[in-house]
Amino acid sequence: MLQHWHLTHDAHHIAWLTLDKKNASVNTLGKEVIEEFSTLLSQLAADKSTQGLVIASAKKNRFHCRC
């Protein structure tokens, strides 16, 4: 079950991956978020019907990276 990402597909076979880090006011790219992202990318790569990918933030403050 996804905790931080929401995946949808539109009619044109574009995957929309939206980050909304649980219990956080901003999206930070920590270990848990990256692991979920990696799993999702593997699933999308295996899905030959997906024609593209849009990555977005559900937060007003966009992304912050603690790398």
C-alpha positions in Angstrom: 0.0 0.0 0.0 1.3 3.4 -0.9 1.7 5.9 1.9 3.2 8.9 0.0 2.4 8.6 -3.7 -0.8 8.6 -5.7 -0.8 7.0 -9.1 -3.4 7.5 -11.8 -3.6 7.0 -15.6 -5.4 9.2 -18.0 -7.1 8.3 -21.3 -3.9 8.9 -23.2 -2.0 6.2 -21.2 0.0 8.8 -19.3 0.8 7.9 -15.7 0.4 10.7 -13.2 2.5 10.2 -10.1 1.7 12.7 -7.3 3.8 13.0 -4.1 1.9 13.9 -0.9 4.2 12.9 1.9 2.1 11.6 4.8 2.0 13.8 8.0 4.3 16.4 6.5 3.8 20.0 5.4 6.3 19.7 2.6 7.5 16.8 0.4 11.0 15.6 1.4 12.7 12.9 -0.6 13.9 10.6 2.2 14.5 6.9 2.2 10.9 5.7 2.6 9.6 8.1 -0.2 12.4 7.0 -2.6 11.8 3.3 -1.9 8.1 3.7 -2.8 9.1 5.8 -5.9 11.5 3.0 -7.0 8.8 0.4 -6.6 6.4 2.5 -8.6 8.9 3.1 -11.4 9.5 -0.7 -11.7 5.8 -1.3 -12.0 5.4 1.4 -14.6 8.3 0.1 -16.6 6.7 -3.3 -16.7 3.4 -1.8 -17.9 3.8 -1.6 -21.7 0.6 0.4 -22.1 2.0 3.4 -20.2 3.2 6.0 -22.7 4.6 8.7 -20.4 5.0 9.8 -16.8 4.2 13.1 -15.1 5.6 13.6 -11.6 3.9 16.3 -9.4 3.7 17.5 -5.9 0.4 17.7 -4.0 1.9 20.2 -1.6 1.9 24.0 -2.1 5.6 24.2 -1.2 6.7 21.7 -3.9 9.7 19.5 -3.2 12.6 19.7 -0.7 15.5 17.2 -0.9 17.5 16.0 2.1 20.1 14.0 0.2 
